[in-house]
Amino acid sequence: MATNKVEVKWKEDMAFDVEVNGHSFIIDADEPVGGKDRGPRPKALTLASLGGCTGMDVISILNKMRVDVEDFNVSVEGELTEEHPKYYHTITIIYTFKGKDLPMDKLEKAVNLSQERYCGVSAMLLKSSKLVHRIVVNE
């Protein structure tokens, strides 16, 4: 069984050093709650994980379909609940593709396969959040 191990070590104030499979970065909080804005917030990293997971899926699937994409971007926005514990009740994913004569049916199929079958981050977040997506194509 595959596992991931993440180490989170307190630095000072609200800052923590994070190590993920040999890659390090700092997470921190906003100044009003004792942080100094030295790194991203943990909840925002959840959205980054979602964007990365589904983005990798989509590119991999489109490569197998032999769809030539010039450029690709995934934007993810989460709406938090008002009450604690605050979590994303709705997450919007926008897939933006650039290329000439891109086949919309294949783009939709790749996105749907990621969302419905392959992206583990999507699967986890669906247990607590509504996920919606849009596809934008620019030539």
N, CA, C and O atoms as a GROMACS GRO file, in nm:
protein
  556
    1MET      N    1   0.084  -0.117   0.000
    1MET     CA    2   0.000   0.000   0.000
    1MET      C    3   0.089   0.124   0.000
    1MET      O    4   0.185   0.133   0.077
    2ALA      N    5   0.058   0.220  -0.086
    2ALA     CA    6   0.134   0.345  -0.094
    2ALA      C    7   0.097   0.436   0.022
    2ALA      O    8  -0.020   0.445   0.061
    3THR      N    9   0.197   0.503   0.075
    3THR     CA   10   0.173   0.599   0.182
    3THR      C   11   0.256   0.724   0.154
    3THR      O   12   0.354   0.720   0.080
    4ASN      N   13   0.216   0.833   0.214
    4ASN     CA   14   0.293   0.956   0.215
    4ASN      C   15   0.317   0.995   0.359
    4ASN      O   16   0.231   0.975   0.445
    5LYS      N   17   0.434   1.050   0.385
    5LYS     CA   18   0.464   1.097   0.519
    5LYS      C   19   0.504   1.243   0.509
    5LYS      O   20   0.589   1.281   0.429
    6VAL      N   21   0.441   1.324   0.591
    6VAL     CA   22   0.467   1.467   0.594
    6VAL      C   23   0.510   1.503   0.736
    6VAL      O   24   0.448   1.462   0.834
    7GLU      N   25   0.617   1.580   0.746
    7GLU     CA   26   0.664   1.629   0.876
    7GLU      C   27   0.632   1.778   0.885
    7GLU      O   28   0.662   1.853   0.792
    8VAL      N   29   0.572   1.820   0.995
    8VAL     CA   30   0.537   1.960   1.019
    8VAL      C   31   0.599   2.001   1.152
    8VAL      O   32   0.558   1.953   1.258
    9LYS      N   33   0.700   2.091   1.146
    9LYS     CA   34   0.776   2.129   1.266
    9LYS      C   35   0.756   2.278   1.294
    9LYS      O   36   0.777   2.363   1.207
   10TRP      N   37   0.716   2.308   1.415
   10TRP     CA   38   0.694   2.446   1.456
   10TRP      C   39   0.824   2.524   1.453
   10TRP      O   40   0.926   2.478   1.505
   11LYS      N   41   0.820   2.643   1.392
   11LYS     CA   42   0.937   2.733   1.388
   11LYS      C   43   0.926   2.837   1.499
   11LYS      O   44   1.006   2.840   1.592
   12GLU      N   45   0.823   2.923   1.487
   12GLU     CA   46   0.796   3.030   1.584
   12GLU      C   47   0.662   3.091   1.549
   12GLU      O   48   0.612   3.074   1.438
   13ASP      N   49   0.604   3.161   1.641
   13ASP     CA   50   0.474   3.225   1.620
   13ASP      C   51   0.377   3.120   1.562
   13ASP      O   52   0.352   3.018   1.626
   14MET      N   53   0.322   3.145   1.443
   14MET     CA   54   0.231   3.050   1.378
   14MET      C   55   0.294   2.983   1.257
   14MET      O   56   0.224   2.920   1.177
   15ALA      N   57   0.426   2.995   1.242
   15ALA     CA   58   0.497   2.939   1.127
   15ALA      C   59   0.544   2.796   1.154
   15ALA      O   60   0.587   2.764   1.265
   16PHE      N   61   0.534   2.713   1.052
   16PHE     CA   62   0.579   2.575   1.059
   16PHE      C   63   0.661   2.542   0.934
   16PHE      O   64   0.627   2.585   0.824
   17ASP      N   65   0.769   2.466   0.953
   17ASP     CA   66   0.843   2.408   0.840
   17ASP      C   67   0.772   2.279   0.802
   17ASP      O   68   0.738   2.198   0.888
   18VAL      N   69   0.749   2.262   0.674
   18VAL     CA   70   0.683   2.141   0.624
   18VAL      C   71   0.778   2.068   0.531
   18VAL      O   72   0.842   2.130   0.446
   19GLU      N   73   0.789   1.937   0.548
   19GLU     CA   74   0.866   1.856   0.455
   19GLU      C   75   0.775   1.748   0.398
   19GLU      O   76   0.716   1.669   0.471
   20VAL      N   77   0.766   1.747   0.266
   20VAL     CA   78   0.683   1.651   0.194
   20VAL      C   79   0.773   1.576   0.097
   20VAL      O   80   0.817   1.632  -0.004
   21ASN      N   81   0.800   1.450   0.126
   21ASN     CA   82   0.882   1.367   0.037
   21ASN      C   83   1.010   1.438  -0.008
   21ASN      O   84   1.044   1.434  -0.126
   22GLY      N   85   1.079   1.502   0.085
   22GLY     CA   86   1.206   1.566   0.054
   22GLY      C   87   1.195   1.710   0.005
   22GLY      O   88   1.297   1.773  -0.022
   23HIS      N   89   1.076   1.763  -0.007
   23HIS     CA   90   1.054   1.901  -0.051
   23HIS      C   91   1.008   1.982   0.070
   23HIS      O   92   0.917   1.941   0.143
   24SER      N   93   1.071   2.099   0.091
   24SER     CA   94   1.041   2.178   0.209
   24SER      C   95   0.980   2.313   0.174
   24SER      O   96   1.011   2.372   0.070
   25PHE      N   97   0.893   2.360   0.262
   25PHE     CA   98   0.837   2.494   0.251
   25PHE      C   99   0.780   2.534   0.386
   25PHE      O  100   0.770   2.452   0.477
   26ILE      N  101   0.744   2.661   0.398
   26ILE     CA  102   0.690   2.714   0.524
   26ILE      C  103   0.541   2.742   0.506
   26ILE      O  104   0.498   2.792   0.403
   27ILE      N  105   0.463   2.708   0.608
   27ILE     CA  106   0.324   2.752   0.614
   27ILE      C  107   0.313   2.850   0.730
   27ILE      O  108   0.386   2.840   0.829
   28ASP      N  109   0.222   2.944   0.718
   28ASP     CA  110   0.207   3.045   0.822
   28ASP      C  111   0.063   3.095   0.822
   28ASP      O  112  -0.018   3.056   0.737
   29ALA      N  113   0.033   3.181   0.917
   29ALA     CA  114  -0.102   3.238   0.930
   29ALA      C  115  -0.097   3.387   0.899
   29ALA      O  116   0.010   3.445   0.886
   30ASP      N  117  -0.214   3.446   0.887
   30ASP     CA  118  -0.226   3.591   0.869
   30ASP      C  119  -0.183   3.661   0.996
   30ASP      O  120  -0.188   3.603   1.105
   31GLU      N  121  -0.141   3.788   0.984
   31GLU     CA  122  -0.098   3.866   1.099
   31GLU      C  123  -0.205   3.882   1.207
   31GLU      O  124  -0.171   3.874   1.326
   32PRO      N  125  -0.334   3.902   1.171
   32PRO     CA  126  -0.434   3.920   1.278
   32PRO      C  127  -0.448   3.799   1.373
   32PRO      O  128  -0.500   3.814   1.483
   33VAL      N  129  -0.402   3.682   1.331
   33VAL     CA  130  -0.411   3.564   1.418
   33VAL      C  131  -0.273   3.517   1.466
   33VAL      O  132  -0.258   3.403   1.509
   34GLY      N  133  -0.173   3.606   1.457
   34GLY     CA  134  -0.043   3.574   1.513
   34GLY      C  135   0.063   3.530   1.415
   34GLY      O  136   0.176   3.501   1.455
   35GLY      N  137   0.031   3.526   1.287
   35GLY     CA  138   0.130   3.487   1.187
   35GLY      C  139   0.202   3.608   1.131
   35GLY      O  140   0.176   3.722   1.170
   36LYS      N  141   0.294   3.582   1.039
   36LYS     CA  142   0.369   3.690   0.973
   36LYS      C  143   0.366   3.673   0.822
   36LYS      O  144   0.450   3.731   0.753
   37ASP      N  145   0.273   3.595   0.770
   37ASP     CA  146   0.255   3.576   0.627
   37ASP      C  147   0.384   3.531   0.557
   37ASP      O  148   0.419   3.584   0.451
   38ARG      N  149   0.454   3.434   0.616
   38ARG     CA  150   0.579   3.384   0.558
   38ARG      C  151   0.557   3.266   0.464
   38ARG      O  152   0.652   3.215   0.405
   39GLY      N  153   0.432   3.223   0.450
   39GLY     CA  154   0.404   3.111   0.362
   39GLY      C  155   0.254   3.097   0.344
   39GLY      O  156   0.177   3.171   0.406
   40PRO      N  157   0.212   3.003   0.259
   40PRO     CA  158   0.069   2.984   0.235
   40PRO      C  159  -0.002   2.926   0.357
   40PRO      O  160   0.061   2.874   0.449
   41ARG      N  161  -0.135   2.937   0.355
   41ARG     CA  162  -0.219   2.882   0.460
   41ARG      C  163  -0.249   2.735   0.428
   41ARG      O  164  -0.254   2.698   0.311
   42PRO      N  165  -0.270   2.653   0.530
   42PRO     CA  166  -0.298   2.511   0.506
   42PRO      C  167  -0.421   2.486   0.418
   42PRO      O  168  -0.416   2.400   0.330
   43LYS      N  169  -0.530   2.559   0.440
   43LYS     CA  170  -0.650   2.533   0.358
   43LYS      C  171  -0.625   2.568   0.212
   43LYS      O  172  -0.675   2.498   0.124
   44ALA      N  173  -0.551   2.674   0.186
   44ALA     CA  174  -0.519   2.710   0.047
   44ALA      C  175  -0.437   2.600  -0.020
   44ALA      O  176  -0.451   2.576  -0.140
   45LEU      N  177  -0.350   2.535   0.057
   45LEU     CA  178  -0.271   2.425   0.002
   45LEU      C  179  -0.359   2.307  -0.039
   45LEU      O  180  -0.324   2.232  -0.129
   46THR      N  181  -0.473   2.292   0.028
   46THR     CA  182  -0.569   2.188  -0.012
   46THR      C  183  -0.617   2.215  -0.154
   46THR      O  184  -0.629   2.124  -0.236
   47LEU      N  185  -0.646   2.342  -0.183
   47LEU     CA  186  -0.690   2.378  -0.319
   47LEU      C  187  -0.577   2.357  -0.420
   47LEU      O  188  -0.601   2.313  -0.532
   48ALA      N  189  -0.454   2.389  -0.379
   48ALA     CA  190  -0.339   2.365  -0.468
   48ALA      C  191  -0.323   2.216  -0.497
   48ALA      O  192  -0.293   2.178  -0.610
   49SER      N  193  -0.344   2.134  -0.396
   49SER     CA  194  -0.336   1.989  -0.414
   49SER      C  195  -0.442   1.941  -0.512
   49SER      O  196  -0.414   1.856  -0.598
   50LEU      N  197  -0.562   1.994  -0.499
   50LEU     CA  198  -0.669   1.958  -0.591
   50LEU      C  199  -0.633   1.998  -0.734
   50LEU      O  200  -0.647   1.918  -0.826
   51GLY      N  201  -0.587   2.122  -0.752
   51GLY     CA  202  -0.550   2.168  -0.885
   51GLY      C  203  -0.439   2.086  -0.947
   51GLY      O  204  -0.444   2.053  -1.065
   52GLY      N  205  -0.340   2.054  -0.868
   52GLY     CA  206  -0.229   1.972  -0.918
   52GLY      C  207  -0.271   1.831  -0.953
   52GLY      O  208  -0.231   1.777  -1.056
   53CYS      N  209  -0.352   1.771  -0.867
   53CYS     CA  210  -0.397   1.634  -0.888
   53CYS      C  211  -0.480   1.622  -1.016
   53CYS      O  212  -0.452   1.538  -1.102
   54THR      N  213  -0.581   1.706  -1.028
   54THR     CA  214  -0.668   1.697  -1.144
   54THR      C  215  -0.595   1.744  -1.271
   54THR      O  216  -0.618   1.690  -1.379
   55GLY      N  217  -0.506   1.843  -1.257
   55GLY     CA  218  -0.429   1.889  -1.373
   55GLY      C  219  -0.340   1.780  -1.429
   55GLY      O  220  -0.333   1.762  -1.551
   56MET      N  221  -0.273   1.707  -1.341
   56MET     CA  222  -0.188   1.596  -1.386
   56MET      C  223  -0.270   1.489  -1.455
   56MET      O  224  -0.229   1.434  -1.557
   57ASP      N  225  -0.386   1.458  -1.398
   57ASP     CA  226  -0.475   1.360  -1.461
   57ASP      C  227  -0.513   1.403  -1.602
   57ASP      O  228  -0.499   1.327  -1.697
   58VAL      N  229  -0.560   1.526  -1.614
   58VAL     CA  230  -0.612   1.575  -1.742
   58VAL      C  231  -0.502   1.574  -1.849
   58VAL      O  232  -0.526   1.528  -1.961
   59ILE      N  233  -0.383   1.623  -1.816
   59ILE     CA  234  -0.274   1.623  -1.914
   59ILE      C  235  -0.237   1.481  -1.954
   59ILE      O  236  -0.214   1.453  -2.071
   60SER      N  237  -0.230   1.391  -1.856
   60SER     CA  238  -0.197   1.252  -1.886
   60SER      C  239  -0.301   1.188  -1.979
   60SER      O  240  -0.266   1.120  -2.075
   61ILE      N  241  -0.427   1.211  -1.950
   61ILE     CA  242  -0.536   1.154  -2.032
   61ILE      C  243  -0.532   1.214  -2.172
   61ILE      O  244  -0.545   1.140  -2.270
   62LEU      N  245  -0.515   1.345  -2.182
   62LEU     CA  246  -0.511   1.408  -2.315
   62LEU      C  247  -0.390   1.362  -2.395
   62LEU      O  248  -0.400   1.348  -2.517
   63ASN      N  249  -0.277   1.338  -2.330
   63ASN     CA  250  -0.160   1.284  -2.401
   63ASN      C  251  -0.192   1.146  -2.459
   63ASN      O  252  -0.154   1.116  -2.572
   64LYS      N  253  -0.262   1.063  -2.381
   64LYS     CA  254  -0.301   0.931  -2.431
   64LYS      C  255  -0.399   0.941  -2.546
   64LYS      O  256  -0.400   0.855  -2.634
   65MET      N  257  -0.482   1.046  -2.546
   65MET     CA  258  -0.578   1.069  -2.655
   65MET      C  259  -0.514   1.139  -2.774
   65MET      O  260  -0.579   1.163  -2.876
   66ARG      N  261  -0.386   1.172  -2.761
   66ARG     CA  262  -0.311   1.244  -2.865
   66ARG      C  263  -0.370   1.382  -2.897
   66ARG      O  264  -0.376   1.425  -3.012
   67VAL      N  265  -0.415   1.449  -2.791
   67VAL     CA  266  -0.465   1.586  -2.804
   67VAL      C  267  -0.349   1.679  -2.773
   67VAL      O  268  -0.292   1.674  -2.664
   68ASP      N  269  -0.314   1.765  -2.869
   68ASP     CA  270  -0.201   1.856  -2.856
   68ASP      C  271  -0.248   1.989  -2.798
   68ASP      O  272  -0.312   2.069  -2.866
   69VAL      N  273  -0.214   2.012  -2.671
   69VAL     CA  274  -0.252   2.134  -2.601
   69VAL      C  275  -0.129   2.226  -2.595
   69VAL      O  276  -0.021   2.183  -2.556
   70GLU      N  277  -0.146   2.352  -2.635
   70GLU     CA  278  -0.036   2.449  -2.629
   70GLU      C  279  -0.010   2.495  -2.486
   70GLU      O  280   0.105   2.506  -2.444
   71ASP      N  281  -0.117   2.520  -2.414
   71ASP     CA  282  -0.105   2.570  -2.277
   71ASP      C  283  -0.225   2.521  -2.198
   71ASP      O  284  -0.332   2.495  -2.254
   72PHE      N  285  -0.207   2.507  -2.067
   72PHE     CA  286  -0.312   2.453  -1.982
   72PHE      C  287  -0.297   2.512  -1.843
   72PHE      O  288  -0.186   2.524  -1.791
   73ASN      N  289  -0.408   2.550  -1.783
   73ASN     CA  290  -0.408   2.609  -1.651
   73ASN      C  291  -0.530   2.560  -1.573
   73ASN      O  292  -0.638   2.543  -1.630
   74VAL      N  293  -0.512   2.537  -1.445
   74VAL     CA  294  -0.622   2.499  -1.358
   74VAL      C  295  -0.632   2.606  -1.248
   74VAL      O  296  -0.536   2.628  -1.174
   75SER      N  297  -0.747   2.671  -1.238
   75SER     CA  298  -0.773   2.767  -1.131
   75SER      C  299  -0.874   2.705  -1.036
   75SER      O  300  -0.974   2.648  -1.079
   76VAL      N  301  -0.848   2.717  -0.907
   76VAL     CA  302  -0.936   2.657  -0.807
   76VAL      C  303  -0.972   2.764  -0.704
   76VAL      O  304  -0.885   2.833  -0.651
   77GLU      N  305  -1.101   2.776  -0.677
   77GLU     CA  306  -1.147   2.873  -0.578
   77GLU      C  307  -1.242   2.803  -0.482
   77GLU      O  308  -1.334   2.733  -0.525
   78GLY      N  309  -1.219   2.824  -0.352
   78GLY     CA  310  -1.304   2.760  -0.251
   78GLY      C  311  -1.378   2.862  -0.169
   78GLY      O  312  -1.322   2.965  -0.130
   79GLU      N  313  -1.504   2.834  -0.142
   79GLU     CA  314  -1.586   2.919  -0.055
   79GLU      C  315  -1.596   2.852   0.082
   79GLU      O  316  -1.641   2.738   0.094
   80LEU      N  317  -1.553   2.926   0.185
   80LEU     CA  318  -1.553   2.873   0.321
   80LEU      C  319  -1.686   2.893   0.390
   80LEU      O  320  -1.759   2.988   0.363
   81THR      N  321  -1.717   2.801   0.481
   81THR     CA  322  -1.833   2.818   0.568
   81THR      C  323  -1.807   2.934   0.663
   81THR      O  324  -1.693   2.974   0.683
   82GLU      N  325  -1.913   2.986   0.720
   82GLU     CA  326  -1.900   3.099   0.814
   82GLU      C  327  -1.861   3.053   0.954
   82GLU      O  328  -1.790   3.123   1.025
   83GLU      N  329  -1.908   2.935   0.994
   83GLU     CA  330  -1.887   2.884   1.130
   83GLU      C  331  -1.766   2.790   1.137
   83GLU      O  332  -1.729   2.726   1.038
   84HIS      N  333  -1.706   2.784   1.254
   84HIS     CA  334  -1.594   2.692   1.279
   84HIS      C  335  -1.648   2.551   1.300
   84HIS      O  336  -1.755   2.537   1.358
   85PRO      N  337  -1.581   2.449   1.259
   85PRO     CA  338  -1.458   2.457   1.182
   85PRO      C  339  -1.488   2.500   1.038
   85PRO      O  340  -1.574   2.441   0.972
   86LYS      N  341  -1.418   2.601   0.990
   86LYS     CA  342  -1.441   2.652   0.855
   86LYS      C  343  -1.381   2.555   0.754
   86LYS      O  344  -1.265   2.516   0.763
   87TYR      N  345  -1.463   2.518   0.658
   87TYR     CA  346  -1.418   2.429   0.551
   87TYR      C  347  -1.480   2.478   0.420
   87TYR      O  348  -1.572   2.559   0.421
   88TYR      N  349  -1.429   2.427   0.309
   88TYR     CA  350  -1.480   2.467   0.179
   88TYR      C  351  -1.612   2.395   0.152
   88TYR      O  352  -1.614   2.273   0.134
   89HIS      N  353  -1.721   2.470   0.149
   89HIS     CA  354  -1.850   2.408   0.117
   89HIS      C  355  -1.869   2.395  -0.033
   89HIS      O  356  -1.936   2.303  -0.079
   90THR      N  357  -1.810   2.486  -0.111
   90THR     CA  358  -1.816   2.480  -0.257
   90THR      C  359  -1.678   2.511  -0.314
   90THR      O  360  -1.614   2.608  -0.274
   91ILE      N  361  -1.635   2.429  -0.406
   91ILE     CA  362  -1.506   2.448  -0.473
   91ILE      C  363  -1.532   2.451  -0.623
   91ILE      O  364  -1.595   2.361  -0.679
   92THR      N  365  -1.482   2.558  -0.687
   92THR     CA  366  -1.498   2.573  -0.831
   92THR      C  367  -1.362   2.553  -0.898
   92THR      O  368  -1.263   2.616  -0.860
   93ILE      N  369  -1.359   2.465  -0.997
   93ILE     CA  370  -1.237   2.435  -1.072
   93ILE      C  371  -1.258   2.484  -1.215
   93ILE      O  372  -1.355   2.445  -1.280
   94ILE      N  373  -1.168   2.568  -1.262
   94ILE     CA  374  -1.175   2.616  -1.400
   94ILE      C  375  -1.054   2.564  -1.475
   94ILE      O  376  -0.939   2.594  -1.440
   95TYR      N  377  -1.081   2.484  -1.577
   95TYR     CA  378  -0.977   2.427  -1.664
   95TYR      C  379  -0.968   2.516  -1.787
   95TYR      O  380  -1.065   2.528  -1.862
   96THR      N  381  -0.852   2.580  -1.808
   96THR     CA  382  -0.834   2.668  -1.923
   96THR      C  383  -0.731   2.606  -2.017
   96THR      O  384  -0.616   2.582  -1.979
   97PHE      N  385  -0.774   2.582  -2.139
   97PHE     CA  386  -0.690   2.522  -2.241
   97PHE      C  387  -0.661   2.624  -2.350
   97PHE      O  388  -0.744   2.709  -2.381
   98LYS      N  389  -0.542   2.614  -2.408
   98LYS     CA  390  -0.509   2.694  -2.525
   98LYS      C  391  -0.458   2.600  -2.633
   98LYS      O  392  -0.375   2.513  -2.607
   99GLY      N  393  -0.508   2.619  -2.754
   99GLY     CA  394  -0.465   2.538  -2.866
   99GLY      C  395  -0.557   2.557  -2.984
   99GLY      O  396  -0.666   2.612  -2.972
  100LYS      N  397  -0.513   2.511  -3.097
  100LYS     CA  398  -0.589   2.526  -3.220
  100LYS      C  399  -0.675   2.402  -3.242
  100LYS      O  400  -0.626   2.289  -3.235
  101ASP      N  401  -0.802   2.424  -3.269
  101ASP     CA  402  -0.896   2.316  -3.300
  101ASP      C  403  -0.899   2.206  -3.194
  101ASP      O  404  -0.900   2.087  -3.226
  102LEU      N  405  -0.900   2.246  -3.068
  102LEU     CA  406  -0.906   2.146  -2.962
  102LEU      C  407  -1.044   2.081  -2.960
  102LEU      O  408  -1.145   2.150  -2.965
  103PRO      N  409  -1.049   1.947  -2.954
  103PRO     CA  410  -1.178   1.876  -2.954
  103PRO      C  411  -1.246   1.883  -2.817
  103PRO      O  412  -1.201   1.820  -2.721
  104MET      N  413  -1.354   1.961  -2.808
  104MET     CA  414  -1.422   1.981  -2.680
  104MET      C  415  -1.466   1.849  -2.618
  104MET      O  416  -1.460   1.834  -2.496
  105ASP      N  417  -1.511   1.753  -2.699
  105ASP     CA  418  -1.556   1.626  -2.643
  105ASP      C  419  -1.443   1.553  -2.570
  105ASP      O  420  -1.467   1.489  -2.468
  106LYS      N  421  -1.321   1.562  -2.620
  106LYS     CA  422  -1.208   1.497  -2.554
  106LYS      C  423  -1.164   1.574  -2.430
  106LYS      O  424  -1.124   1.514  -2.330
  107LEU      N  425  -1.172   1.706  -2.435
  107LEU     CA  426  -1.140   1.786  -2.316
  107LEU      C  427  -1.238   1.752  -2.204
  107LEU      O  428  -1.198   1.731  -2.090
  108GLU      N  429  -1.367   1.748  -2.238
  108GLU     CA  430  -1.469   1.714  -2.140
  108GLU      C  431  -1.449   1.573  -2.084
  108GLU      O  432  -1.464   1.550  -1.964
  109LYS      N  433  -1.415   1.480  -2.172
  109LYS     CA  434  -1.394   1.342  -2.127
  109LYS      C  435  -1.276   1.335  -2.030
  109LYS      O  436  -1.283   1.267  -1.928
  110ALA      N  437  -1.167   1.404  -2.062
  110ALA     CA  438  -1.049   1.402  -1.975
  110ALA      C  439  -1.082   1.463  -1.838
  110ALA      O  440  -1.043   1.407  -1.735
  111VAL      N  441  -1.152   1.576  -1.837
  111VAL     CA  442  -1.189   1.641  -1.711
  111VAL      C  443  -1.282   1.551  -1.630
  111VAL      O  444  -1.263   1.534  -1.510
  112ASN      N  445  -1.382   1.495  -1.695
  112ASN     CA  446  -1.477   1.409  -1.625
  112ASN      C  447  -1.410   1.283  -1.569
  112ASN      O  448  -1.441   1.241  -1.458
  113LEU      N  449  -1.319   1.224  -1.645
  113LEU     CA  450  -1.247   1.106  -1.595
  113LEU      C  451  -1.165   1.142  -1.471
  113LEU      O  452  -1.161   1.066  -1.375
  114SER      N  453  -1.101   1.257  -1.475
  114SER     CA  454  -1.026   1.300  -1.357
  114SER      C  455  -1.118   1.317  -1.238
  114SER      O  456  -1.090   1.264  -1.130
  115GLN      N  457  -1.226   1.390  -1.256
  115GLN     CA  458  -1.316   1.420  -1.145
  115GLN      C  459  -1.391   1.296  -1.092
  115GLN      O  460  -1.413   1.284  -0.972
  116GLU      N  461  -1.428   1.208  -1.181
  116GLU     CA  462  -1.513   1.095  -1.141
  116GLU      C  463  -1.437   0.967  -1.110
  116GLU      O  464  -1.489   0.878  -1.043
  117ARG      N  465  -1.311   0.957  -1.157
  117ARG     CA  466  -1.244   0.829  -1.142
  117ARG      C  467  -1.103   0.836  -1.085
  117ARG      O  468  -1.066   0.753  -1.001
  118TYR      N  469  -1.023   0.933  -1.128
  118TYR     CA  470  -0.881   0.926  -1.098
  118TYR      C  471  -0.830   1.017  -0.987
  118TYR      O  472  -0.739   0.978  -0.914
  119CYS      N  473  -0.884   1.136  -0.973
  119CYS     CA  474  -0.826   1.232  -0.878
  119CYS      C  475  -0.868   1.200  -0.735
  119CYS      O  476  -0.982   1.220  -0.696
  120GLY      N  477  -0.772   1.150  -0.659
  120GLY     CA  478  -0.798   1.114  -0.520
  120GLY      C  479  -0.828   1.234  -0.432
  120GLY      O  480  -0.904   1.223  -0.336
  121VAL      N  481  -0.770   1.349  -0.466
  121VAL     CA  482  -0.798   1.469  -0.388
  121VAL      C  483  -0.944   1.510  -0.407
  121VAL      O  484  -1.012   1.547  -0.311
  122SER      N  485  -0.993   1.502  -0.531
  122SER     CA  486  -1.135   1.530  -0.556
  122SER      C  487  -1.223   1.434  -0.478
  122SER      O  488  -1.322   1.475  -0.417
  123ALA      N  489  -1.187   1.307  -0.479
  123ALA     CA  490  -1.267   1.206  -0.409
  123ALA      C  491  -1.275   1.237  -0.260
  123ALA      O  492  -1.381   1.222  -0.199
  124MET      N  493  -1.164   1.279  -0.200
  124MET     CA  494  -1.164   1.313  -0.057
  124MET      C  495  -1.249   1.436  -0.030
  124MET      O  496  -1.329   1.439   0.064
  125LEU      N  497  -1.232   1.539  -0.113
  125LEU     CA  498  -1.304   1.664  -0.090
  125LEU      C  499  -1.454   1.651  -0.114
  125LEU      O  500  -1.533   1.723  -0.054
  126LEU      N  501  -1.494   1.560  -0.202
  126LEU     CA  502  -1.636   1.540  -0.228
  126LEU      C  503  -1.712   1.492  -0.105
  126LEU      O  504  -1.835   1.501  -0.101
  127LYS      N  505  -1.642   1.441  -0.006
  127LYS     CA  506  -1.708   1.395   0.116
  127LYS      C  507  -1.757   1.512   0.202
  127LYS      O  508  -1.842   1.494   0.290
  128SER      N  509  -1.704   1.633   0.176
  128SER     CA  510  -1.744   1.749   0.256
  128SER      C  511  -1.782   1.871   0.174
  128SER      O  512  -1.836   1.968   0.227
  129SER      N  513  -1.753   1.868   0.044
  129SER     CA  514  -1.769   1.988  -0.038
  129SER      C  515  -1.840   1.956  -0.169
  129SER      O  516  -1.837   1.842  -0.218
  130LYS      N  517  -1.902   2.058  -0.225
  130LYS     CA  518  -1.958   2.048  -0.359
  130LYS      C  519  -1.849   2.094  -0.456
  130LYS      O  520  -1.795   2.204  -0.440
  131LEU      N  521  -1.817   2.012  -0.555
  131LEU     CA  522  -1.718   2.047  -0.656
  131LEU      C  523  -1.790   2.076  -0.787
  131LEU      O  524  -1.869   1.994  -0.834
  132VAL      N  525  -1.761   2.191  -0.845
  132VAL     CA  526  -1.816   2.227  -0.976
  132VAL      C  527  -1.699   2.263  -1.066
  132VAL      O  528  -1.595   2.309  -1.018
  133HIS      N  529  -1.716   2.243  -1.196
  133HIS     CA  530  -1.608   2.279  -1.286
  133HIS      C  531  -1.658   2.339  -1.416
  133HIS      O  532  -1.773   2.320  -1.456
  134ARG      N  533  -1.568   2.413  -1.481
  134ARG     CA  534  -1.593   2.472  -1.612
  134ARG      C  535  -1.471   2.451  -1.698
  134ARG      O  536  -1.359   2.439  -1.649
  135ILE      N  537  -1.494   2.446  -1.827
  135ILE     CA  538  -1.386   2.435  -1.924
  135ILE      C  539  -1.386   2.561  -2.010
  135ILE      O  540  -1.490   2.600  -2.063
  136VAL      N  541  -1.270   2.624  -2.023
  136VAL     CA  542  -1.254   2.741  -2.107
  136VAL      C  543  -1.148   2.707  -2.212
  136VAL      O  544  -1.043   2.652  -2.179
  137VAL      N  545  -1.177   2.740  -2.338
  137VAL     CA  546  -1.081   2.713  -2.446
  137VAL      C  547  -1.046   2.846  -2.514
  137VAL      O  548  -1.134   2.921  -2.556
  138ASN      N  549  -0.917   2.873  -2.524
  138ASN     CA  550  -0.867   2.991  -2.595
  138ASN      C  551  -0.781   2.946  -2.711
  138ASN      O  552  -0.699   2.856  -2.696
  139GLU      N  553  -0.799   3.007  -2.826
  139GLU     CA  554  -0.714   2.972  -2.941
  139GLU      C  555  -0.594   3.061  -2.949
  139GLU      O  556  -0.512   3.046  -3.039
   0.00000   0.00000   0.00000
